Every structure is written in C-alpha cells, then in structure tokens.
Amino acid sequence: MLLISILLGLLSLAGIVWIIVVGSLLSVDGLFMSLILLTLAGIFFLNVFLECRDCGYLGKAKGTSSKGAAAASQPD
C-alpha cells in the first residue's frame, strides 16, 4: 500500500509538471486541474507519512511515550 501511495502521489505531481510544460497553467481548466492534482498528491503523501509513522520508520519508538516518561520521572 505504501508503494502504491508513493506512485500515485508522484503521478499527481507529474500531472502538474505536464500542465506547466504544456502552458495551460493560467487557464481556468489548468488552475482547477492543478488544484485537484495538488490535493490528491497531498492526500497520498499524507497516507505515506501516516503509514511510515505507524510502522515505526518515522518518529519515536513504539515503546516510548511522553506520558510514560513524565509519569516515571515524578517521585512518589
């Protein structure tokens, strides 16, 4: 699922590059299409980020949390 999201996000960005290369960026169709493609790319890359965070590739380790560290440092 991760590779599919990366591929579709890059494909959306490639569509924006194509709109710029063709020169239709400043038309109404080009503006709306680039807005739609940017939204799709943002959703796919958000999915990649969340998937990487859940698998442990990004962020803190699963065993540590800020609440557990704060509770362990308080004396009784």
C-alpha positions in Angstrom: 0.0 0.0 0.0 2.9 2.3 0.7 4.4 1.9 -2.7 1.1 2.5 -4.4 0.6 5.7 -2.5 4.1 6.9 -3.4 3.5 6.1 -7.0 0.1 7.8 -7.2 1.5 10.9 -5.3 4.3 11.2 -7.8 1.9 10.7 -10.7 -0.2 13.6 -9.5 2.9 15.8 -9.3 3.9 14.7 -12.8 0.5 15.8 -13.9 1.1 19.3 -12.5 4.5 19.4 -14.3 2.7 18.4 -17.5 0.3 21.3 -17.1 3.2 23.7 -16.7 5.1 22.3 -19.7 2.1 22.5 -21.9 1.5 26.0 -20.8 -2.1 25.8 -19.7 -1.4 26.7 -16.1 -3.0 30.1 -16.3 -6.2 29.0 -17.9 -9.2 28.2 -15.7 -9.0 24.5 -16.6 -5.3 24.4 -15.8 -5.8 26.1 -12.4 -8.6 23.8 -11.3 -6.7 20.7 -12.6 -3.6 21.7 -10.7 -5.6 22.4 -7.6 -7.2 18.9 -7.8 -3.8 17.2 -8.5 -2.2 19.0 -5.6 -5.0 17.9 -3.3 -4.6 14.3 -4.5 -0.8 14.4 -4.0 -1.3 15.8 -0.5 -3.7 13.0 0.4 -1.4 10.3 -1.0 1.7 11.7 0.7 -0.2 12.1 4.0 -1.1 8.4 3.7 2.6 7.6 3.2 3.6 9.7 6.2 1.0 8.1 8.5 1.9 4.6 7.2 5.6 5.2 7.9 4.8 6.6 11.3 2.7 3.6 12.2 5.3 1.1 11.0 8.0 2.9 13.1 10.1 4.3 10.2 9.4 7.9 11.4 9.1 9.4 14.8 9.7 7.9 18.2 10.0 4.2 19.0 6.7 2.5 19.8 7.8 1.6 23.4 8.4 5.2 24.5 5.7 7.8 25.0 5.8 11.3 26.5 3.2 10.4 29.2 5.1 7.3 30.3 8.3 9.2 30.6 6.7 12.0 32.6 5.0 9.6 35.0 8.2 7.7 35.6 10.2 10.8 36.4 7.8 12.0 39.1 8.7 11.0 42.7 6.1 9.3 44.9 
